[in-house]
Amino acid sequence: MVVLRAQGLAKGAVLNFARTPSDIRATVNTILSRGREIQNAVAKQTKPTFANAVAPLAKFENDYGADSSVITFLQNVSTEKSIRDASSDAEQQLSAFRIESMMRKDVYQSVRAVLDNKAEMEALEPEDRRLVEKMEEQYRRNGLALTTDQRQRLGQIRVRLSELGIKFSRNTNENDGRILFTRQELDGLPDDYFDGRPTDVEGGVEKYVVTTKYPDLVPVMQMAKNEQTRKRLTVVSESRCPENITLLEEAVKLRVEAAQLLGYRTHAEFVLEQNMAKTPEAVMDFEHDLRVKLSVLADKEIKEIETLKVADCQAEGKPFTGLFNWDFRFYSNKVKEHKHKVNDDEIKQYFPMKQVTRGILDIYQQMLGLRFVKVDNPPVWHPDVDMYEIWEAKGDEFVGHFYLDLYPRDGKYNHACVNPIRAGFAHPDGTREYPVAVMLANFPKPTSSAPALLTHDDALTLLHEFGHVFHHICAETKWSHFQLESVQMDFIEAPSQMLENWGWEPSVLRKFAVHYKTGEPIPEDLIKRMVAAKNEGAGLFNLRQVFFGLFDMAIHNTPDGNVDVKSIYNTLREKTTGFSAGDTDTCGAATFGHMMGGYDAGYYGYLWAKVYSSDMYTSRFLKDGVDNPKTGMDYRREILLPGGSRDASVSLEKFLEMYQENFEEDEFVGNIDVVADSYANVDEIDEAEMDEGELIMQTQAGVQTIPEQVRKFLGHLHRNLLNGNVNDLVYNYENQFVRLSEKYYAKSTWPEPQYVAALVDDSGLFLTLYRELYFRHIYSRLHPTLEVRFRSFENYCALFNYILNSDGPIDLELPSQWLWDIVDEFIYQFQSFCTHRSRVSKLTPEEIALLKDNPQIWNTYGVLNVLYSLIQKSNISQQLLVSKQGGDVIEAAGVFGVRPLYKMLGYFSIIGLVRVHCMLGDYTLALQTLENIELSNSRALFTRVTACHVTVYYYVGFAYLMMGRYTDAIQAFVHILTFVSRTKQYQQRSFQFDTVNKKADQMYALLAIAISLSPVRVDENIHNHLREAYGDQQHKMQRGGEEAIDVISELFLFSSPKFISPNPPNYDNLEAAAKVVEPRSFQLKTFLREARLQLVVPTLRSFLKLYTTMGLDRLSTFLEMDPAELRNQLIVYKQRCRQIKCTGGSDLLSGEVVATTDLDFALQEDMIFIAESRVGRRYADWFIRNTNKVQDIINSLENRQKAVIANAGKPSAEQQPQPQPTVSA
């Protein structure tokens, strides 16, 4: 139980919140002067070390962090405006100082020198080493690698952003909305809502004052029956602080500018680099996947709400006009009341603030091994504030303080949050500084007839915020740098969200939910009804969170920053949540404080962290028991204690590893008869030849050979796959699998699947996916045998049949990158197999016999069937068509297509078909396959995966090249190569880097061919790269002749796809099979036939460009060609200079005929008349004009100098006697 301390305070240093404006200003000056003094000393170090460069900077944070927090915190709580203003000014000064500090290159160079000293870094303790790394990263991300001008501009931006944030917050805190209602207009509100409520007279009628503070606003929105009342209050609430829209829009522009100065495309890219999500693409995938899943649930909830509102409208005799924003809370509450007999007014009778707070503190005491002591008559900033001491439950060790400021008042911060005022850290003598946290909230105040009563939602909020309090208090780090605020943004909410689960546990509720009058515990029946209603409205509630996350990304993941905040907010809100703003003209973004309070490009973190919170709760607390003290201490030690001193993923991994999960899953059996017959001649292990004991011994021996790090990885991968933790799977797949392959299996296979089976309880689906990775690794690093090729095909059959033949959508979520790689690898292995089987001279008799007996293995029809089946199952073609037409995509998707797994597999299969058709030489069908995909759409699904993005343009460009549409081919190659060039710095961190680079090299070669056949100007960067890589080859191709053909052949063979034959060789006649022309040779021959005809264009153009008229005989002499042959060549030139060019949209085959050269001519008998069809810039004239202009400027300067010299010594106009002014009366 919480103890009340009647006298005295603990030995821990108590903070002084009684600051006057002059005190605040003095403290600011002290911090600034001391900070600059320390930074100057660090900058002067000639031999920087951790002790003389990094430690002083970190110690300054330790020593002055609390003073800084106190004086800036007062703006949120003080009742005196002068103090709030002084506090706000102090924050602005301190923020400007932090920006100034981060821009000091001399200090950065000292820190960087320590980082570069490998010997010293290796000798440092882990937290000290991380401090150096994070400090250097902080400086670098603040522009210390930029030029002086860029750094100066970045500093200006940072200062202005700080000013905008402070103004935005001050506007929100100081401008609560206020409106008057009669008791009748507030019909539906309980009697205690009116107790002590102020009134005012309007139009001679006494009315109740309702503000936009939460305790006033939420009950009205939930219970007021009068729709106009709810509407009017919504308008007042969402019309506040319109000036904040301008502030936010300016901030967005400045954030983009700052990000681009630092080399990032968008502000979101800059922010997310340090988070668990890493990229905007990962966040958008997460949000869109959630939106699709939640929409199914939300649609049902909207129908229930609509039914209730229609009934209300009929009862009132008015037409139903739709669902509006002010209907959401009211009818969501009404659905709960109707379905579960749950009423907030009934519930809050059992949640008096005093008992709830005490009960929640008891939960934390037991879980974390702590003891709380309430301080009597504490030194605080307002009488409503309570202060607590924190002690270790065992022993007499003091831990820290926390304060609770839970009720609303004028000028106070009007949401719920936790302020970490003083961080805990280690003093040089080994003692610790005690941490301090403050919780701010705005719960209903006590009334004359009842104590402060909480709704159940309020109680959950209290649990949540206490989670932040103890995350801060329980962190034990050497440096304050690593306290709560340094925890990764998309994990920081996870501990608090996890603790909300205690508010739904019946055993927990019975401990503190008691009637405020009788003291009787909450009835079992009411608990059951509350729990039954727990997920009622979850679809709409979480869609609202998705909306906030999407809005955040919509304004922060833009490369130009020109955003219409109001339009985006209102449009996206209605589109996502399904509720309209009606005829109102409001914008809630004006008070969306997260966008200016540190959550920019980070709001997604609330839902992202919820995934981790669920994992912690279900994996540990739910299984061990919510009151299990050992689990609580594990949680304190592994999640809370490290603070930000290590990555959140490491803390999470260590906490979850402490429990050995026993997964149970039905054995997976897959039918493969749809795509191929099963290949059963090759087994992974010949179980028939060994008894059970031998099999077990072999398996155990095999498991022992797996390194511990790999075993942990497989366990995490398995768990994340079963739990659908897509974000963790991204990290497992794109980072860990690649690193472990390099470390352990660079020249060997991954562990045999039968050994891995022992680690994952023979989880069938997991093993199928693992085999896909296992075989893919062999193809990538080693040489696959025919046996491996067969086994891999069998595994793909099992996987695709499981996906395609289930009765309903399977419960499996994989990252988009993994899904693309599955389809891409499937096609690659098909191509590899076709190439392998066609080389009959290199096959052994046993291999030939096996191939002959198993014609269904990697059969062309079977592969195409898989791709078409995935497209059909997902309804992706219909989805794309409906999306293009502006229809309802979710309805078109069907039950399978709404699931991301099916949608993305179907979409990637379309891209896969393009590749297969190109490999088979059917270029028209390849382009026709993309009929519903708009390449110009920068948000198309293929852009989510870089390798897919590059693949699309490579095959589209190649198809155009083979069809003789050189202009379109050039346009496709230039577009994607420009993209690759601009994003190269980001791709360097990706495991796809080498693949993308190789494909880019091939496209440069194809582009060189295309430009030689149809010369056009291209982007300067692309042109320079072409000249460096293929300059000699281009000159040879431009000269024509056989030399050009040889170069084209060489470049074509290097850069073209691996062509295949759709049919296997005739194994009964190997001699004839060996003589069959290879598909690649056939495609080259076809292309060269066209190229020979096209090469005449640049040669003829180079001569014709020099003349306006020319005789046929003269030109034939120049070209050393027979006049009759030349006449034919000119006709060919005429025809070749006109090509079909795509006009945009998704139809890649159609287009308009355009001239591809800037020359046209007419042939009249033996005379050629030549004219420019496009007038280009005449460079000679341009240079002459500008040379003359420069000479004029030089002459003017010389004449001015002569005039100055000539006038030297003469008095100037200013020196001439001036008339004296006259003073008039």
Helices and strands as residue ranges (DSSP letters): E 3-5, H 21-43, I 50-54, H 55-73, G 74-76, H 81-102, H 105-116, H 118-123, H 126-141, H 148-174, E 178-181, G 191-193, E 199-202, E 205-211, H 214-223, H 227-238, H 243-261, H 267-272, H 280-316, G 325-327, H 328-340, H 344-347, G 348-350, H 353-368, E 370-375, E 386-392, E 398-405, E 417-422, E 425-426, E 432-433, E 436-440, H 456-473, G 480-482, G 484-486, H 494-499, G 500-504, H 506-512, H 524-532, H 538-556, H 565-577, G 588-591, G 593-596, H 605-616, I 617-621, H 622-624, H 629-635, I 636-640, H 648-657, G 687-689, H 692-704, H 708-723, H 726-731, I 732-736, H 737-744, H 753-759, H 764-781, H 786-805, H 816-838, G 840-842, H 845-853, H 860-874, H 876-885, H 889-897, H 900-920, H 923-928, G 941-944, H 946-962, H 966-982, H 984-987, H 993-1013, H 1020-1039, H 1041-1055, H 1070-1075, H 1079-1094, H 1096-1104, E 1109-1111, H 1112-1119, H 1123-1136, E 1138-1141, E 1152-1155, E 1159-1164, E 1167-1172, H 1179-1206
